[in-house]
Amino acid sequence: MKDEISLLLEFLGRCEPEVRGHGLTELSAERMALIERFIDGQCNDVERRELSEFLQLHPAWIRWIADRVQMSRELDEPSANQASTDTQLSA
């Protein structure tokens, strides 16, 4: 068992740079602004293509963007639900 763990640790030590390279990296302010515009649905075709190319190189950001979109929708839902409730109460 001990040999198996040391073999695994040795393997992970050799693969560390490649594995680390696929994780989330720091974003520039410009890239972050582009992502925010994309989430808000305000990107043009060129910006969407640029973001698509970035996400192909850094797929870990796809999950992060999806979480942000879901969070923004959840924040919008209570106000939409409140508006429909107010309309029903008024009628």
PEFEN-V329672 format. One record per residue. N is the residue number from 1. RES is the residue in one small letter. BURIAL is b if it has 9 or more other ideal C-beta (glycine too) atoms within 8 Angstrom, else e. Layout:
<<N;RES;BURIAL> <N;RES;BURIAL>>
//
This chain:
<<1;m;e> <2;k;e> <3;d;e> <4;e;e> <5;i;e> <6;s;e> <7;l;e> <8;l;e> <9;l;e> <10;e;e> <11;f;e> <12;l;b> <13;g;e> <14;r;e> <15;c;e> <16;e;e> <17;p;e> <18;e;e> <19;v;b> <20;r;e> <21;g;e> <22;h;e> <23;g;e> <24;l;e> <25;t;e> <26;e;e> <27;l;e> <28;s;e> <29;a;e> <30;e;e> <31;r;b> <32;m;b> <33;a;e> <34;l;b> <35;i;b> <36;e;e> <37;r;b> <38;f;b> <39;i;b> <40;d;e> <41;g;e> <42;q;e> <43;c;b> <44;n;e> <45;d;e> <46;v;e> <47;e;b> <48;r;b> <49;r;e> <50;e;b> <51;l;b> <52;s;e> <53;e;e> <54;f;b> <55;l;b> <56;q;e> <57;l;e> <58;h;b> <59;p;e> <60;a;b> <61;w;b> <62;i;e> <63;r;e> <64;w;b> <65;i;b> <66;a;e> <67;d;e> <68;r;b> <69;v;b> <70;q;e> <71;m;e> <72;s;b> <73;r;e> <74;e;e> <75;l;e> <76;d;e> <77;e;e> <78;p;e> <79;s;e> <80;a;e> <81;n;e> <82;q;e> <83;a;e> <84;s;e> <85;t;e> <86;d;e> <87;t;e> <88;q;e> <89;l;e> <90;s;e> <91;a;e>>
//
